[in-house]
Amino acid sequence: MKILLLAPHPFYQERGTPIAVDLLLTALSRRGDQVDVLTFHEGAERAYPGVTLWRICRLPGIRGIPPGFSLKKLLCDFFLLVKALRMAARGHYQVVHAVEESVFAAMLIRFFFHTPYVYDMDSSLPRQLTEKIRMLKPFLPLLKFFEGCAIRRALAVVLVCEALAQIAQAYMPRKLCLLRDISLLAPAGSATPLPELAGLKHPCFLYIGNLERYQGLDLLLESFALLRQSGLQASLVIAGGIAADIRRYQDKAAQWPELREDVRFLGPWPVARMADLFAAADVLVSPRIRGNNTPMKIYSYLHSGKPILATDLPTHTQVLTPEVALLKPTTTEAFAAGMRQLIEHPDQGRALAERAKALAEKQYTFAVFERTARGLYDWLEHATTQA
């Protein structure tokens, strides 16, 4: 098929949605499709057979575009819309694959050029916007109306988790496809200890991901402080985040003198070295406090062979169960109790980790992802041919 894929973010970067797009492009390239990718001006170059990468013009002063809604992203979205319309006018595409908010560009392309689109729904935009910008809450019904229009008019809707599938199902889409994220864990390299972790106490708790507030880093630091104040020895490693967020949480950790030597911020950590980092940890944590989509890191956590401690919210529980992870409420006392439980009962942690790894190897691999993506595009090819 000839596909226009709209990716409204810096590409390629090692963070959730760009990684998911990278996996999809790999699958479409291996399927033999011809794909034009339109994305932002930022990001590393990537090459795939049959795939051409196009970018919007470089915008003066627009750098470091963060995840989620921002004025920088909104401006880039406008330029992506303009270029997408131009490409669609001359590209003779069979389908537009629209990621996140680029679905509204795809709707205009459908209106003007009658090209069907796939809505790649990585999150619920109304919920995401109103959680980040509280003043938009009165406009939630209007935002849901637009979301519903995007879903109903799509030829297919691609989702990463059941919570989003439930939202989309209410609008009676033509086709839903659950295309889950997968483990990104490569085989561990050298067993040589990481110099970044020299001198840290064990057990070591590890968080990896961005440091946006919804990820629950405040809860994590407060829980770890409570654990240390109880007399238990442990360390906490936090990998990921931009400089401003790291400074904010370093300042917060500095409130507790007993954490000075036991909390370490590593900054951005490459996916290729994630296995080495996991190997050095004893427990992996995901303290997320908001959101409905499952964090991509959870699939690598499952595959790691290390016990997982996570909050008992749908963002986690649609993948994690008490059989494979320790789930605790989003209170400081409860999360600290979960930390203590895994320290004091290592056999429980090992059993959870073994079952988690078996689950990841069965359900969350690239082979499963590719099979699902191929099935979707086989259906799309038939549907567009019959139209």
TAKAWO-V452400 format. One record per helix or strand. SS is the DSSP state (H for helix, E for strand). FROM is the first residue (numbers start at 1). TO is the last residue. Records with the same first field share a line. If there is no record, write none. Layout:
SS = FROM-TO + FROM-TO
This chain:
E = 2-7 + 34-39 + 51-55 + 95-99 + 117-121 + 156-159 + 176-178 + 204-208 + 235-239 + 263-267 + 283-286 + 307-311 + 326-328
H = 16-31 + 71-91 + 100-113 + 125-132 + 134-152 + 162-169 + 195-197 + 213-215 + 217-229 + 243-253 + 257-259 + 271-280 + 297-303 + 314-317 + 332-344 + 346-363 + 366-386
